[in-house]
Amino acid sequence: MANGFSEQGLLRLRDVLARHVDSGRIPGLVALASRGGQTHVEALGTMQHDGGAPMRRDTIFRMASTSKPVTIAAAMVLLDECRLRLDDVVDPWLPELADRKVLRSIGADLDDTVPARRPITVRDVLTSTFGLGMDMTALGTPILNAIFERGLTPNLPVEVPEQDEWMRRLGELPLMHQPGAQWQYQISSDLVGVLVSRVSGQTFGDFLHERVFEPLGMHDTAFHVPADQLDRLPTLYAPPTPPRASSSPGTSPRTAAGAALRRSRAAEAAWSPPPTTTTPTSACCSTAASTKAGASCRGPPSS
């Protein structure tokens, strides 16, 4: 085995992965493991539940929330160059967040506020503690309703607006917590993207391409998939919504699961044209090998 893999260990790995595919819950997968200078890749199953093209080493996947570490890597480039410092107040770049008010309680009306004890810093934004974010225990409160109505998070009926309009809408709202007091999901990640864009003077997508993806050899990582490469992008699925699609006698588990989960191919087509605005919640696409290239970085890339 030396410092790499044992044959027995790789067989166990393949067995565990194959069980997930054979169960019918997923049509296929690509897994990559790297250790001691050795890399092992498993590509199992197909790209959709009713068969079709097999999964391949170069299959392109939607990175979803694993786009968030990529966003922080971009910010770390600016920190390494001292264009940002952790305890800098963000007001010069994000003036929409100056002079914040904070809700008296999570369930309070939007005008029931107290002054923020201090300004928001770069550290607050990078650690998702700037004071506003997703809290699934607070659904139905005025502040969560306002976040949804303004399109400040993805996957909602209200489309996420372009960067400056997104900031304007964000600046209309009070904070849910005092800066630095509470970790919260989602919104900080988009705010990091805006911060990177405004400090660098580039779009977030261009900065990532020039300063992160290209230097690290992440050639298959981007915010969209070229039209001539869409055959490498698997069908997009989501959990079923009641009533669950029924299967007829003799239907295989994989086909039945696909009937319950499939989204329209229009969802895949939406990944082809370059987005009009790029934010962390736009979510990147990447391959296993391209993601490994980024994860293998020994330090922040420099010009």
N, C-alpha and C positions, 0 to 999 in steps of 0.2 A: 504493500500500500504506500510506503514511504510517507510523503506529506499530502498525498492526493486522496484517491478513493479505493475502496476494496471492491472486488467483484461481487461479494455477498451483499455489501451495503447498497450497491447500485441496483441489484436485483430486488432488494426490499423496497427501495425507492420506487422503482417501476411498478411493483405490485400495488403499493399504496395509491399511486396516481391512477393506475388502470381501474381500480375499484370505483373511483369517482366517475370515470367515463362509462364504465359498464353499468353503473346504477341507473343511467339515463338522466341524471340530474344536470349534467353538462354534456355537450356534444364532443368536446375535445379540449386539449390543453397543450401548452408548451411550457416546460419547466427547465430552468438552467441552474446548475450548481457549480460553484467554482471554489477550489481549495488547493492550496499548495502549488499554485501555478498550473493546475489542471482544470479543465472545464468539461462538464458533461451536460448534454442536452437530451431531453426526452420530448418527442412530439407524438401525441397519441390522439386517436379519434379523428373527427371531421370538423369542418368549420360551421356546420349547421346540423340541427337535430335530425333532419330526414336524409342525412348522407351528404353526398357531394364531395367537394375537394377535401383532401386530407389536411390536417394541421401540418405545418412545416416549420423548420427552424426559423425561417424569415417571415412567418405570419405576423401581421401588425395588430397590436391590441390597443384598446383605449386605456390610457393609464389611470383615468379617474383621479382619485385622491392621492395617488402616488406622484401626481404632478406637483404636489405641495413641497416635497423635499427639493425638487428641481427649482422651485421659486426661491426657496431659502438659499440655494447654492448661488443664484444670481445676486441676491443681496449680499452674500458673503464676499463676492468679488468686489463690490463697492466698499465693504468694510475693510478688506485687505488693502485697498488703495487709499484708505482714509478719506474717501469721499462721503462716507457715512461713519458715524461713531455711535456706539450703543446708547449713550446717554444724551445724544442730541435731541432737542425738542423738534418734533416733525413740522411745526407750523410753517417754516420757510417753504417747504415743498407741498404740504397738505394744509393750506390755510383754511380749508373748509372745516377742519377739526380744531381750530383755535377756540379758546374760551368755551369749553364744553360745560354743559349741564348734565347732571346725573339723576336718574329716576330715584325718587324717595324709596320706592320698593319696586320689585319686578312687575307686580300687577297694577302699578299706579297709572293714572292717565298721563299722557305725554307732556302735559304742562305742570305736573306735580313733581318738581325737581329741586335739587340743591346744586350749588356750584361744585365743579370738580376741584379736588384738593390740590391738584397740580396738573401741568400740561402733559400731553401724551408724548412719549419718547420713542425713539427707534427700537429700543429694547422691548417696549410694550407691544409694538406692532409685530416684531419678529417672534415673540413668544405667545402670540394670540391672547394677550391680556390688556389690549387697549381699551376694553370696556364694552364692546358690542359684538354680538355673535349669535349663533344658533343655540337655543336651549329648548329641547323637546319637552321639558317639564313645564315650559311656559307657553305652550300652544294656546291660542285664544286670548292672550293678553293684548292690550293695545300696542305694545312695542313690537311683538312678533307679527301682529296683523299689519302694522305699518311697514315692517321689513318686507313682508311678502307683497304688499300692494305696490311698493316702489321698485320691485324687480331687483332687489339687492342680492338675491341668491339664485342659482340656476334651477332648471327643471320645474319651473312654475309657469302658470299661464302668462304672467307678465314677463316679457323678454328682458334680459339683462341689458342695460343701455351701454353706450360707449363710455369710455373712461371718465371724461370730465363731467358728463351728465350723471354717471354713477356716483361720483364724489359729491356733486351738488345735492343729490337725493340723500346720500348718507349724512351730509352735514345738516340736514333738516331735523335729524332725530337726536334725542338725548341719549346718553350712554346708559347701559343697564347696570354697570358697576363702575366704581372708581378706577381710574387708570392703574394698572398693575395689580389689581386685587383679585381677579378671577380669570382663569383660562376659559375661553369660549371657542367653539368650532366655527370654521368656514370663512367668516367675513374678513378676518385678519389676513388670510391668504391672498384674497383679491387686493387688499390694501397694500400688501408687500409688492404686488405687481405694479400698482400705481406708483408707489414710492420709487421702485427701480426705474420706471419709465421717466418720471419727472427729474430724478437726480441725474440720469444718464443723458437725457434729451433724446432718447430713442423710444420707439414703441417697445413694449415688453417683449413681444415676439422677436423683433429684430435683435434686441440685446441678448436674449437667450441663444439665438442662432449664432451670433458672432462671438460671444464671450463664453458660452457654455457648450452648446452642442458641437460646433465645428472643432474647437480645440480638443475636446475629449473624444472625437471620432464617433459621436452619436448621430450617424448619418441618416438613420431611419426614424429619428425623433423630431416631431414637429406638431403644429396645431391643426394640420390637415393632412389628408392623404391625396397625392396626385391622382387625377382621374384614371390614368393608365395603370395605377397600382391598386385600385380598389378591390381587385380580386384577391388581394392578400389580407383584406380586412374581414374578419368573420361577421356573421349575422349578429345583430344586437338583440339581446334578450333582457327581460325584466321580470320580476316576480309576478305571478298571476294575480288577477283581480277577480273577485267573485262575480258571477258564478264561474267556477273553473271549467275550462273546456273539457268535455268528456271524450273518451276514446272508444272506438268500436271494438268488438271482440277481435282478437288477433293482431291488434295494433301493438307495435313494439314500444317498450318504455321510452325509448329515445324519441320516437315520432310523437307519442302522446305528450311528452314534456314539451316538445317543440310547438305543438298546437296550443298548449296552455301559455307559453312564454313569448312566442315570437312577436317582435315588433315589425312594422312595415319596412320594406327596403328603402323607403324615403328617408328613414333615419340614417341609413348608411350613406346615402347620397349627400346628406348634409355635411359629411366630413370631407367632401372632395374640394369645394372651392375654398380658398384661403378665407378665414374669418375676417369680418370687417373690423373687429376689435379683438385683441388677445388678452385674456386675463387667466390667472391660475385656474378658475373654475370653467374656463373654456375647455380645459383638460387636453393634455398632449396625447399623441399616439406614438407607440414605439414597439420595437421588437425586443425579444429577450436579450439578444446579443448587444443591441444598441443601449439598452438599459444597463447591462453589465459594464459597458465601456464607461458610463458615467459613474457607476458605483465603484469602479476600480481607481478613480482619481486619487492621487496621493496628496493633493493639496489644491487650493483654489487656482483655477487657470488664470494666467496673466497674459497681457498683450504681447 
